[in-house]
Amino acid sequence: MKAYVFPGQGAQFPGMGKDLYENSDLAKKRFEQANEILGFSITDIMFGEDPEALKETRVTQPAIFLHATLLSEVMGDRFQPEMVAGHSLGEFSALVAAGVFPFENGLRLVQERALAMQAACDEVPGTMAAILGLDDQVVESVCEAISGVVIAANYNCPGQLVISGAIDAIDEACAALTEAGARRALVLPVGGAFHSPLMAPAKARLAKAIENTPFSTPTCPVYQNVCATGIKNPETLKTNLIEQLTAPVRWTQTVQQMIADGATHFTEVGPGKVLQGLVKKIDRSMETESGS
């Protein structure tokens, strides 16, 4: 079975999407739509050479969503997913690809998500750290023993887990995890504690936008971050998408479940090749490729 996966924040790069804009009338139309919906010229930032401008959450999230959804559209008849999943932000691209809501509604939700997350970061400072070389259970137990807010946030692949929470708690957890045998415990250059309870203010704001957006039954199962299982019920899709902001991204479990359900080939649709690498680390026998 063909599985299509969509990357999240961090996959962006200067110049992303410029080739699509120049070679596809459909892509050009979508980019111009995006500029109008967002209220600023995202094309100028995406096609520019300043990586710092692309790192702003209000820009990064719509840019990655735009790139991924456009790629799936310009693939035309070659894009025939039998199951889809997205890593964090990528779940919105997956939902568009599965026909749950149109591009325009997806972009508006992504913009609201980005602004809500930025406001939550400004309100409650936090950070994240990558922990390499430890079993998930060890990381979880160390985090549970820390007095401040710190949780396992991104289960990326075996031996690679990202923790999220309050700055002091992350520092304390990194020291404890290093002592527990982590190969690396590296604080990441991110603006906040994504996928942790500190995102609760953003969750409330995003929930309102999601509840007001019509969701259709997807054309294929959408494997969601929160539960790591294939979902087709529109109301369940909504609930899980809201929960995602404060819950862990269970990517390892998601890929394992997709394989258990028959996935034999993974196509990454969007900028970069991060997800292909993670899929290979989860199961070396899987075929992977970039969608274009």
Secondary structure, DSSP 8 states (H G I E B T S, - for coil): -EEEEE--TT---TTTTHHHHHH-HHHHHHHHHHHHHHTS-HHHHHHSS-HHHHTSHHHHHHHHHHHHHHHHHHTGGG---SEEEESTTHHHHHHHHTTSS-HHHHHHHHHHHHHHHHHHHHHS--EEEEEESS-HHHHHHHHHHSSSSEEEEEEEETTEEEEEE-HHHHHHHHHHHHHTT-SEEEE---SS-TTSGGGHHHHHHHHHHHHTS-----SS-EE-TTT-SEE--HHHHHHHHHHTTTS-B-HHHHHHHHHHTT--EEEE-SSSSHHHHHHHHH-TT-EEEE--
